[in-house]
């Protein structure tokens, strides 16, 4: 099978063009004696690939790394390949987990902006979690690369890019067929199919995926169906249209939380309520236009639409409280649709580049929260509809000041208005704006060493904005400095960071209550390494050490968290891997691990959970056009908590094996 990526494609979100062609994931390169000139390069429908010559910290995960990792969901992809901290929320495998960067607890990944081919995925005015990050929309087989931008350093992303951005780019064109069948532990079976075409003036990719598993705990079955389509076509000199579709539907059962005693005694067969579970459906469509002029001007615009509906039944532990926390069952429903558009123009010069653009989106959501018994409604807690209209103006520039200095300067201004209409009550409205400046500088030294520093501001809407539109933004000033090393054998970076958060908010997933209005600080160090030990051996590691503490924060229950560690964060989290991939060989293999340091659970001030590490292994062989891959996740069968809150635990997945047969034609 042959994949060929379109050199001139559309950009739906304003993109800062890369200063050099991104390196292949298995290629470690060197700088010259000076910074390379800034020039238009390969562009997809989102921001260009993470760049080593940018004054910021970032990580790129390639399709090869994604396919090799023994994972069972999209969150595991980043946990095992990019050192991301992930905690399963416990509602069921179909509901979003917590993905955390730099000590942000990120309930349902709300502090982390996710974009797929230029379309923002986080869901505004969501009653369960504002900015809910639905990673299930991502079809792994269609991914070309994933860029993880750490911190709010880019002016191209606004709401929810508080801790960073996960930017996914899919294949634009291909020929042939890529079909795979996977079987594994716990009744797991997965099938995927990818095909497309590649002509001179047009190309496309089409895919489908189905998944079913029984789950490793009772009442934890899960099924999913998914579709992907993308078409690009040149419509005139320098003009290209790009259209895409993503959709999926999932249904799951939920075994619920365990008490500490049940977890300690490995009573994983305990089920809170056999009627717990839910479903979700989501779709999004987009069309983009990209126009180039004289190799100096790039203009791109896109429009998109989103639709979704989910329903959740969950029994929460009876530790007390109002609504949730009574031991009763709760039903939540969310139905939504929305529209959005972006436009941007980039002027490129030999040593400088400027991007100016605007974006806007409108979202409508209907949210219901009920007390129920065995899925029969008893009483309503929340019934409302909400609309949110947001827009932003941004500018981002990069320039070389001499042969060894690169400067970036930019910023954005966002204005967001929300209208909430509770059933039987008068509407509530609120609007607010926020300015987010970005500034960075990089000094290129001899011997392939770069020093850099940046300062930026990020923001996101507060949980509960769907009911109270007057709530302020959560904002953070971020400061970062670091060093990057690039030689033929080693690519490494070290970054020091500090983030000062205002209007901090902590969320308890057991009681579904939020406490707002405080301050916090995250600081630490990140280390990334990729080393070619021998022609066939590559060592990679990505680890973050974080000191995350509340400055001043008092919960709704009156508990003082001032000086306490930020809930749902670990002192360190990271991954490491050793891959064996001989050139020309039909065999490959890898051994990897991810670790989480002492972890601060929700709603348990002063408590830390012991660190743990998980080991994974996988290997494969190619026979003609067929690839066979075998893998084991949690090879040592380590017992560990995915999430802990209020004295209750979501246990982590034990040893899990799988095998994949992939046919390329």
C-alpha positions as CSV (number, residue, x, y, z in Angstrom):
1,X,0.0,0.0,0.0
2,X,1.2,3.5,-0.8
3,X,0.3,6.6,1.3
4,X,1.1,10.0,-0.2
5,X,0.3,13.2,1.7
6,X,-0.8,16.2,-0.3
7,X,1.8,18.9,-0.2
8,X,-0.8,21.6,-0.7
9,X,-3.9,21.1,1.5
10,X,-6.4,23.2,3.2
11,X,-6.1,24.8,6.6
12,X,-9.3,25.2,8.5
13,X,-7.8,26.5,11.7
14,X,-5.3,29.4,11.4
15,X,-1.9,27.9,11.0
16,X,1.5,29.1,11.7
17,X,3.6,27.6,8.9
18,X,6.5,25.4,9.9
19,X,10.0,26.8,9.3
20,X,11.3,23.4,8.1
21,X,10.0,20.1,6.9
22,X,9.2,18.0,9.9
23,X,11.5,15.1,10.5
24,X,10.4,11.5,10.1
25,X,9.8,10.1,13.6
26,X,12.7,7.7,13.2
27,X,15.0,10.3,11.8
28,X,17.2,12.3,14.2
29,X,18.8,15.3,12.5
30,X,21.1,18.2,13.1
31,X,20.8,22.0,12.7
32,X,23.1,23.9,10.5
33,X,25.2,26.8,11.7
34,X,22.1,29.1,11.7
35,X,18.4,28.9,11.7
36,X,16.8,27.7,8.5
37,X,14.9,30.3,6.5
38,X,11.1,30.4,7.1
39,X,9.3,29.0,4.1
40,X,6.0,27.6,3.1
41,X,6.0,23.8,3.6
42,X,3.7,20.9,3.7
43,X,0.4,22.0,5.3
44,X,-2.6,20.0,6.4
45,X,-5.9,21.3,7.6
46,X,-4.6,22.2,11.0
47,X,-1.5,23.8,12.3
48,X,1.8,22.4,10.9
49,X,3.7,19.7,12.7
50,X,5.4,20.4,16.0
51,X,8.6,22.2,15.2
52,X,12.0,21.8,16.9
53,X,12.9,25.4,16.1
54,X,9.9,26.9,17.9
55,X,10.5,28.5,21.3
56,X,8.0,26.1,23.0
57,X,7.7,22.5,24.2
58,X,5.9,20.0,22.0
59,X,5.8,16.3,21.1
60,X,4.8,14.5,17.9
61,X,3.4,11.0,17.9
62,X,3.5,9.2,14.5
63,X,1.3,6.5,13.0
64,X,4.1,4.0,13.4
65,X,4.2,4.7,17.2
66,X,0.4,4.6,17.4
67,X,0.2,1.2,15.7
68,X,3.0,-0.4,17.8
69,X,1.6,0.7,21.2
70,X,-0.5,-2.1,22.9
71,X,-3.5,0.1,23.7
72,X,-7.3,-0.3,24.1
73,X,-8.5,3.3,23.6
74,X,-7.4,6.7,22.3
75,X,-6.3,7.9,25.7
76,X,-3.9,5.1,26.0
77,X,-2.3,6.2,22.8
78,X,-1.0,9.4,24.4
79,X,-0.3,7.8,27.8
80,X,2.0,5.3,26.3
81,X,3.6,7.3,23.5
82,X,3.7,10.9,24.8
83,X,3.9,10.5,28.6
84,X,0.5,12.0,29.1
85,X,-1.1,11.5,32.5
86,X,-4.5,9.7,32.1
87,X,-7.1,8.7,34.7
88,X,-10.2,6.7,33.8
89,X,-13.3,8.4,35.2
90,X,-15.2,5.3,35.9
91,X,-18.5,6.0,34.1
92,X,-17.7,3.3,31.6
93,X,-15.3,2.8,28.7
94,X,-17.4,5.0,26.3
95,X,-17.2,8.1,28.5
96,X,-14.2,10.5,28.3
97,X,-11.3,10.0,30.7
98,X,-9.1,12.7,32.3
99,X,-6.1,13.6,30.2
100,X,-3.7,15.8,32.2
101,X,-0.7,18.0,31.3
102,X,1.5,19.8,33.7
103,X,-0.6,19.2,36.8
104,X,-4.0,20.2,35.4
105,X,-6.6,17.8,36.7
106,X,-8.6,18.3,33.5
107,X,-12.0,16.7,34.4
108,X,-12.9,14.8,31.2
109,X,-10.0,16.5,29.5
110,X,-11.5,20.0,29.8
111,X,-8.2,21.8,30.3
112,X,-6.8,20.3,27.1
113,X,-8.0,21.5,23.7
114,X,-8.5,18.7,21.1
115,X,-8.6,19.4,17.4
116,X,-9.1,16.9,14.6
117,X,-8.3,18.3,11.1
118,X,-9.0,21.8,12.2
119,X,-12.3,21.3,14.0
120,X,-12.5,21.9,17.8
121,X,-13.8,18.8,19.6
122,X,-14.3,20.1,23.2
123,X,-18.0,20.6,23.9
124,X,-19.1,24.0,25.2
125,X,-22.2,24.4,27.5
126,X,-21.9,20.8,28.7
127,X,-23.7,20.1,32.0
128,X,-21.5,17.2,32.9
129,X,-18.2,19.0,32.3
130,X,-17.7,22.3,30.4
131,X,-15.4,21.5,27.5
132,X,-15.9,17.8,27.6
133,X,-13.2,16.3,25.4
134,X,-14.6,13.4,23.3
135,X,-11.6,11.6,22.0
136,X,-13.8,8.6,20.8
137,X,-14.4,10.7,17.6
138,X,-10.8,9.9,16.6
139,X,-10.3,6.9,14.3
140,X,-6.8,5.8,15.0
141,X,-6.3,4.0,11.7
142,X,-6.8,7.2,9.8
143,X,-4.4,9.3,11.8
144,X,-1.3,10.7,10.1
145,X,0.2,12.3,13.2
146,X,-0.6,13.8,16.6
147,X,1.1,16.9,17.9
148,X,0.9,17.6,21.6
149,X,1.6,21.3,22.3
150,X,2.4,21.8,26.0
151,X,1.1,25.1,27.6
152,X,-1.0,27.9,26.0
153,X,1.9,29.0,23.8
154,X,0.1,29.2,20.4
155,X,-2.3,32.0,19.5
156,X,-4.0,29.7,17.1
157,X,-6.1,28.0,19.8
158,X,-8.4,29.7,22.3
159,X,-11.0,28.2,24.6
160,X,-9.9,25.1,26.6
161,X,-6.2,25.4,25.5
162,X,-5.4,26.1,29.1
163,X,-2.8,23.3,29.7
164,X,-2.1,22.6,26.0
165,X,-3.4,21.3,22.7
166,X,-3.7,17.9,21.1
167,X,-3.7,18.5,17.3
168,X,-4.7,15.5,15.2
169,X,-4.1,15.4,11.4
170,X,-5.6,12.6,9.3
171,X,-4.4,11.1,6.0
172,X,-5.4,13.3,3.0
173,X,-5.0,10.6,0.3
174,X,-4.0,7.0,-0.2
175,X,-4.2,4.1,-2.6
176,X,-5.0,0.5,-2.0
177,X,-6.7,-1.2,1.0
178,X,-5.6,-1.3,4.7
179,X,-7.8,-3.8,6.6
180,X,-7.2,-5.1,10.1
181,X,-8.8,-7.5,12.5
182,X,-7.9,-7.6,16.2
183,X,-8.9,-10.1,18.9
184,X,-7.9,-9.9,22.6
185,X,-8.7,-10.5,26.2
186,X,-12.2,-10.0,27.7
187,X,-14.0,-10.8,24.5
188,X,-12.5,-7.9,22.5
189,X,-12.8,-7.9,18.8
190,X,-12.2,-5.0,16.5
191,X,-12.2,-4.6,12.7
192,X,-11.1,-1.6,10.6
193,X,-11.1,-0.9,6.9
194,X,-9.3,2.0,5.1
195,X,-9.2,2.7,1.4
196,X,-8.9,5.7,-0.9
197,X,-7.5,7.1,-4.1
198,X,-4.7,9.4,-5.2
199,X,-4.9,11.3,-8.5
200,X,-2.9,14.3,-9.5
201,X,-5.7,16.8,-8.8
202,X,-7.7,15.0,-6.2
203,X,-7.5,12.4,-3.5
204,X,-9.5,10.8,-0.7
205,X,-9.5,8.4,2.2
206,X,-12.5,6.5,3.5
207,X,-12.6,4.3,6.6
208,X,-14.9,2.3,8.9
209,X,-14.3,0.7,12.3
210,X,-16.3,-1.5,14.6
211,X,-15.4,-2.6,18.1
212,X,-16.9,-4.8,20.8
213,X,-15.7,-6.2,24.1
214,X,-17.2,-7.7,27.3
215,X,-14.9,-5.7,29.6
216,X,-12.6,-7.0,32.3
217,X,-15.1,-6.3,35.1
218,X,-18.7,-7.5,35.2
219,X,-21.2,-5.1,33.6
220,X,-18.5,-3.3,31.6
221,X,-19.3,-4.3,28.0
222,X,-18.7,-1.8,25.3
223,X,-19.4,-1.5,21.6
224,X,-18.6,1.2,19.0
225,X,-19.1,1.9,15.3
226,X,-17.2,4.6,13.5
227,X,-16.8,6.2,10.1
228,X,-14.3,8.5,8.5
229,X,-14.2,10.3,5.1
230,X,-11.9,12.9,3.6
231,X,-11.7,14.3,0.0
232,X,-9.4,16.9,-1.4
233,X,-9.7,18.4,-4.9
234,X,-7.9,21.2,-6.8
235,X,-10.6,23.5,-8.2
236,X,-8.3,26.0,-9.9
237,X,-4.8,27.4,-10.0
238,X,-3.6,27.6,-6.4
239,X,-7.1,26.7,-5.0
240,X,-8.0,23.5,-3.3
241,X,-11.2,22.2,-1.6
242,X,-11.1,19.8,1.3
243,X,-14.1,18.1,2.8
244,X,-14.3,15.7,5.8
245,X,-16.7,13.7,7.9
246,X,-16.2,12.1,11.3
247,X,-18.9,10.1,13.1
248,X,-19.3,7.4,15.7
249,X,-21.8,5.8,18.0
250,X,-21.0,3.9,21.2
251,X,-22.9,2.1,24.0
252,X,-21.5,0.8,27.3
253,X,-22.4,-0.7,30.7
254,X,-20.7,0.6,33.9
255,X,-19.6,-1.4,36.9
256,X,-19.2,1.7,39.1
257,X,-16.8,2.6,41.9
258,X,-15.2,0.4,44.5
259,X,-14.7,1.1,48.2
260,X,-11.1,1.2,49.4
261,X,-11.7,-2.1,51.2
262,X,-13.0,-3.7,48.0
263,X,-10.1,-2.5,46.0
264,X,-7.5,-3.6,48.6
265,X,-9.1,-7.1,48.6
266,X,-9.2,-7.1,44.8
267,X,-13.0,-7.4,44.8
268,X,-13.2,-6.2,41.2
269,X,-16.3,-8.3,40.5
270,X,-18.4,-5.8,42.6
271,X,-21.1,-3.9,40.6
272,X,-22.9,-0.9,41.9
273,X,-26.0,-1.2,39.7
274,X,-26.4,-3.5,36.7
275,X,-28.6,-0.8,35.0
276,X,-25.7,1.7,35.0
277,X,-24.4,2.5,31.5
278,X,-25.1,4.8,28.6
279,X,-24.6,5.7,25.0
280,X,-23.2,8.5,22.8
281,X,-23.5,9.5,19.2
282,X,-21.6,12.3,17.5
283,X,-20.9,13.6,14.0
284,X,-19.1,16.5,12.4
285,X,-18.8,17.7,8.9
286,X,-16.4,20.3,7.4
287,X,-15.5,22.0,4.1
288,X,-12.4,24.1,3.6
289,X,-10.9,26.3,0.9
290,X,-7.2,27.0,0.6
291,X,-5.8,29.5,-1.9
292,X,-2.1,30.4,-2.5
293,X,-0.8,33.3,-4.4
294,X,2.8,33.8,-5.7
295,X,4.2,31.4,-3.0
296,X,3.9,34.3,-0.5
297,X,0.3,34.5,0.5
298,X,-1.7,31.6,1.9
299,X,-5.4,32.1,2.7
300,X,-7.7,29.4,4.1
301,X,-11.2,29.3,5.4
302,X,-13.4,26.6,6.7
303,X,-16.9,26.0,7.9
304,X,-18.1,23.0,10.0
305,X,-21.1,21.6,11.8
306,X,-21.4,19.3,14.8
307,X,-24.2,17.2,16.2
308,X,-24.3,14.9,19.3
309,X,-26.4,13.2,21.9
310,X,-25.4,11.2,25.0
311,X,-27.2,9.6,27.9
312,X,-25.7,8.3,31.1
313,X,-27.0,6.3,34.1
314,X,-24.6,6.1,37.0
315,X,-25.0,5.0,40.7
316,X,-22.6,7.0,42.9
317,X,-21.2,5.9,46.3
318,X,-23.4,6.6,49.3
319,X,-20.9,8.9,51.1
320,X,-23.5,11.6,51.6
321,X,-24.2,14.9,49.9
322,X,-27.0,16.3,47.9
323,X,-28.1,14.9,44.5
324,X,-25.1,12.8,43.7
325,X,-23.5,11.0,46.6
326,X,-26.7,9.5,48.0
327,X,-26.2,6.0,46.6
328,X,-29.0,6.6,44.2
329,X,-28.9,6.5,40.4
330,X,-28.6,9.6,38.3
331,X,-29.6,10.0,34.7
332,X,-27.9,12.7,32.5
333,X,-28.8,13.6,29.0
334,X,-27.2,16.0,26.6
335,X,-28.4,16.8,23.0
336,X,-26.5,19.4,21.0
337,X,-25.7,20.9,17.6
338,X,-23.4,23.7,16.5
339,X,-21.7,25.5,13.7
340,X,-18.3,27.2,13.3
341,X,-16.0,28.9,10.9
342,X,-12.4,30.0,10.7
343,X,-10.4,32.2,8.2
344,X,-6.8,33.2,8.2
345,X,-4.2,34.7,5.9
346,X,-0.4,34.1,6.1
347,X,2.2,36.2,4.5
348,X,5.5,34.4,4.2
349,X,8.9,36.0,3.7
350,X,12.5,34.5,3.7
351,X,13.1,35.3,7.3
352,X,9.6,36.2,8.7
353,X,6.0,35.1,8.6
354,X,2.8,36.7,9.8
355,X,-0.7,35.1,10.3
356,X,-3.8,37.1,10.9
357,X,-7.2,35.5,11.3
358,X,-10.6,35.1,13.0
359,X,-12.8,32.2,14.2
360,X,-16.3,31.9,15.6
361,X,-18.7,29.2,16.7
362,X,-22.2,28.8,17.9
363,X,-23.4,25.9,20.1
364,X,-26.8,24.9,21.3
365,X,-27.3,22.3,24.1
366,X,-30.2,20.8,26.0
367,X,-29.3,19.2,29.3
368,X,-31.3,17.1,31.7
369,X,-30.3,15.6,35.1
370,X,-32.7,13.3,36.9
371,X,-32.8,11.2,40.0
372,X,-33.8,7.7,38.8
373,X,-34.4,4.2,40.2
374,X,-33.4,1.4,37.8
375,X,-33.6,3.9,34.9
376,X,-37.1,5.1,36.0
377,X,-37.3,8.8,36.7
378,X,-38.1,10.0,40.2
379,X,-37.5,13.7,40.1
380,X,-35.7,16.3,38.0
381,X,-32.6,18.1,39.3
382,X,-31.7,20.2,36.2
383,X,-33.6,20.8,33.0
384,X,-32.4,23.6,30.8
385,X,-31.3,24.7,27.4
386,X,-28.2,26.8,26.7
387,X,-26.7,28.6,23.7
388,X,-23.2,30.0,23.4
389,X,-21.7,32.3,20.8
390,X,-18.0,32.9,20.7
391,X,-15.5,34.5,18.5
392,X,-11.8,35.4,18.4
393,X,-9.3,37.5,16.6
394,X,-5.7,36.5,16.5
395,X,-2.3,37.3,15.1
396,X,0.9,35.3,15.2
397,X,4.3,36.1,13.8
398,X,7.7,34.6,13.7
399,X,10.9,36.3,12.6
400,X,14.7,35.7,12.5
401,X,16.6,38.5,14.2
402,X,20.0,37.6,12.8
403,X,21.5,34.2,12.1
404,X,20.9,32.7,15.5
405,X,17.8,34.3,17.1
406,X,14.2,33.5,16.3
407,X,11.4,35.5,17.9
408,X,7.7,34.8,18.0
409,X,5.0,37.3,18.9
410,X,1.3,37.0,18.9
411,X,-2.0,37.0,20.8
412,X,-5.7,36.7,20.5
413,X,-8.8,38.3,21.9
414,X,-11.9,36.1,22.6
415,X,-15.4,37.2,23.4
416,X,-17.9,34.6,24.5
417,X,-21.6,35.0,25.4
418,X,-23.8,32.4,27.0
419,X,-27.6,32.2,27.4
420,X,-29.1,29.7,29.8
421,X,-32.9,29.0,30.0
422,X,-34.0,26.7,32.8
423,X,-37.3,25.0,32.3
424,X,-40.0,27.2,33.9
425,X,-37.6,30.1,34.6
426,X,-36.4,33.3,32.9
427,X,-33.3,33.2,30.8
428,X,-29.9,34.1,32.3
429,X,-27.3,35.7,30.1
430,X,-23.6,36.7,30.4
431,X,-20.7,37.6,28.2
432,X,-17.0,38.3,28.8
433,X,-13.8,38.8,26.9
434,X,-10.2,37.7,27.5
435,X,-6.9,38.8,26.0
436,X,-4.2,36.1,25.5
437,X,-0.7,37.5,24.6
438,X,2.1,35.1,23.5
439,X,5.8,35.9,23.3
440,X,8.8,33.6,22.8
441,X,12.4,33.6,21.8
442,X,14.9,31.0,20.7
443,X,18.7,31.2,20.6
444,X,20.5,28.8,18.4
445,X,24.0,27.9,19.7
446,X,26.7,25.8,18.0
447,X,26.7,22.0,18.3
448,X,23.0,21.7,17.7
449,X,21.8,23.3,20.9
450,X,18.9,25.7,21.2
451,X,17.9,27.7,24.2
452,X,14.4,29.1,24.4
453,X,11.9,30.9,26.7
454,X,8.3,32.0,26.4
455,X,5.4,33.6,28.3
456,X,1.8,33.2,27.4
457,X,-1.8,33.3,28.8
458,X,-4.5,30.7,28.4
459,X,-8.1,30.3,29.4
460,X,-11.2,28.2,29.5
461,X,-14.8,28.5,30.4
462,X,-15.8,27.4,34.0
463,X,-17.7,24.2,34.8
464,X,-21.3,25.3,35.5
465,X,-21.4,28.1,32.9
466,X,-24.4,26.2,31.4
467,X,-26.4,27.2,34.5
468,X,-24.7,30.4,35.5
469,X,-23.4,32.4,32.5
470,X,-21.9,35.0,34.8
471,X,-19.1,32.7,36.0
472,X,-15.6,34.0,35.1
473,X,-13.0,32.4,32.9
474,X,-10.3,30.3,34.4
475,X,-7.1,31.9,33.3
476,X,-3.4,31.0,33.6
477,X,-0.2,32.9,33.0
478,X,2.5,30.4,31.8
479,X,6.2,30.8,31.9
480,X,8.6,28.3,30.3
481,X,12.3,28.1,29.5
482,X,14.2,25.2,28.1
483,X,17.0,23.6,26.1
484,X,16.8,21.5,22.9
485,X,19.5,19.2,21.5
486,X,19.5,17.7,18.0
487,X,22.3,15.5,16.7
488,X,22.4,12.6,14.4
489,X,22.1,10.1,17.3
490,X,20.2,12.1,20.0
491,X,17.2,14.4,20.1
492,X,16.4,15.7,23.6
493,X,14.8,18.6,25.4
494,X,14.5,19.8,28.9
495,X,11.8,22.4,29.9
496,X,11.2,24.3,33.1
497,X,7.6,25.6,33.5
498,X,5.5,27.5,35.9
499,X,1.8,28.3,35.6
500,X,-0.2,30.7,37.8
501,X,-3.9,30.0,37.7
502,X,-6.7,32.5,38.6
503,X,-10.3,31.6,39.4
504,X,-9.2,28.0,40.0
505,X,-11.9,25.4,40.1
506,X,-11.8,21.9,41.5
507,X,-14.4,19.2,40.6
508,X,-15.4,16.1,42.6
509,X,-16.5,13.4,40.2
510,X,-18.3,11.5,43.0
511,X,-20.5,14.3,44.3
512,X,-20.5,16.3,41.0
513,X,-19.9,19.5,42.9
514,X,-17.5,22.3,42.0
515,X,-15.5,24.8,44.1
516,X,-14.4,27.9,42.4
517,X,-12.7,31.3,42.9
518,X,-9.3,30.3,44.2
519,X,-5.8,30.4,42.9
520,X,-3.2,27.7,42.2
521,X,0.3,27.2,40.8
522,X,1.9,24.4,38.8
523,X,5.6,24.2,38.3
524,X,8.1,21.6,37.3
525,X,10.4,20.1,34.7
526,X,9.8,18.1,31.5
527,X,12.4,15.8,29.9
528,X,12.1,14.3,26.5
529,X,14.6,12.0,24.8
530,X,14.9,10.0,21.6
531,X,18.2,8.2,21.1
532,X,19.4,6.0,18.3
533,X,21.4,3.3,20.3
534,X,22.1,1.3,17.2
535,X,20.8,1.1,13.6
536,X,17.9,-1.1,14.8
537,X,17.4,0.2,18.3
538,X,15.7,3.4,19.5
539,X,15.2,4.6,23.0
540,X,12.4,7.1,23.8
541,X,11.3,8.7,27.0
542,X,9.0,11.6,28.0
543,X,8.4,12.4,31.7
544,X,7.1,15.4,33.6
545,X,7.8,16.2,37.3
546,X,5.2,18.5,38.7
547,X,4.6,20.4,41.9
548,X,1.0,21.5,41.8
549,X,-0.6,23.2,44.8
550,X,-3.6,25.3,45.5
551,X,-2.8,28.9,46.6
552,X,-6.1,29.9,48.1
553,X,-9.2,27.8,47.7
554,X,-12.2,26.9,50.0
555,X,-14.6,24.3,48.8
556,X,-18.4,24.5,48.9
557,X,-18.3,22.2,52.0
558,X,-16.0,24.7,53.8
559,X,-12.8,22.7,53.5
560,X,-9.7,24.9,53.2
561,X,-7.4,23.6,50.4
562,X,-4.9,26.5,50.6
563,X,-1.5,25.0,50.3
564,X,-2.8,21.5,49.5
565,X,-1.8,19.5,46.4
566,X,-4.1,20.0,43.4
567,X,-6.6,17.1,43.2
568,X,-6.2,14.4,40.6
569,X,-2.5,15.2,39.8
570,X,0.7,13.2,40.2
571,X,4.2,14.4,41.2
572,X,5.5,12.7,38.1
573,X,4.1,11.0,35.0
574,X,5.8,9.7,32.0
575,X,6.6,6.9,29.5
576,X,9.6,5.2,28.1
577,X,10.2,2.7,25.4
578,X,12.8,0.6,23.7
579,X,12.0,-0.3,20.0
580,X,13.7,-2.8,17.8
581,X,13.0,-2.2,14.1
582,X,15.8,-3.4,11.8
583,X,15.8,-1.9,8.3
584,X,14.6,-4.5,5.8
585,X,13.7,-7.0,8.4
586,X,10.3,-8.7,8.6
587,X,10.4,-8.5,12.4
588,X,9.9,-5.7,14.9
589,X,9.4,-5.5,18.7
590,X,9.2,-3.0,21.5
591,X,9.2,-2.9,25.3
592,X,7.6,0.1,27.0
593,X,6.4,1.4,30.3
594,X,4.4,4.3,31.8
595,X,4.6,5.5,35.4
596,X,2.6,7.7,37.7
597,X,4.2,9.1,40.8
598,X,2.5,9.8,44.2
599,X,-1.1,10.9,43.1
600,X,-3.4,13.3,45.0
601,X,-7.0,11.9,44.8
602,X,-10.2,14.0,44.6
603,X,-11.7,15.3,47.8
604,X,-9.1,13.8,50.1
605,X,-6.8,16.6,51.3
606,X,-3.4,15.4,52.5
607,X,-3.8,11.9,51.0
608,X,-1.5,10.6,48.3
609,X,-1.7,7.3,46.5
610,X,1.4,5.2,46.1
611,X,3.3,5.4,42.7
612,X,2.9,2.6,40.2
613,X,4.5,1.6,36.8
614,X,3.0,-0.5,34.1
615,X,5.1,-2.5,31.6
616,X,3.9,-3.3,28.1
617,X,5.4,-5.5,25.3
618,X,4.6,-6.0,21.6
619,X,6.1,-7.5,18.5
620,X,5.3,-8.2,14.9
621,X,6.2,-10.0,11.7
622,X,5.4,-9.2,8.1
623,X,4.6,-12.0,5.7
624,X,4.1,-10.7,2.2
625,X,1.3,-8.1,2.4
626,X,0.1,-9.3,5.8
627,X,1.3,-7.9,9.1
628,X,0.8,-9.8,12.4
629,X,1.2,-7.9,15.6
630,X,0.9,-9.3,19.2
631,X,0.9,-7.2,22.3
632,X,0.4,-7.3,26.1
633,X,-0.6,-4.3,28.2
634,X,0.3,-4.3,31.9
635,X,2.6,-7.3,31.4
636,X,3.3,-7.8,35.1
637,X,-0.5,-7.6,36.0
638,X,0.0,-4.7,38.4
639,X,-3.0,-3.7,40.5
640,X,-3.4,0.1,40.4
641,X,-6.1,2.8,40.8
642,X,-7.1,4.7,37.7
643,X,-9.0,7.2,39.7
644,X,-9.7,7.8,43.4
645,X,-12.2,10.2,44.8
646,X,-13.8,10.6,48.3
647,X,-12.5,7.2,49.4
648,X,-13.7,5.3,46.4
649,X,-11.7,3.8,43.6
650,X,-11.9,3.1,39.8
651,X,-9.4,0.1,39.4
652,X,-7.0,0.0,36.5
653,X,-7.1,-2.7,33.8
654,X,-5.1,-5.9,34.6
655,X,-2.9,-7.8,32.1
656,X,-4.5,-7.6,28.7
657,X,-3.4,-9.4,25.5
658,X,-4.3,-8.8,21.9
659,X,-3.4,-9.9,18.4
660,X,-3.9,-8.0,15.2
661,X,-3.8,-9.2,11.6
662,X,-3.4,-6.4,9.1
663,X,-3.6,-6.8,5.4
664,X,-2.2,-4.2,2.9
665,X,-3.1,-4.3,-0.7
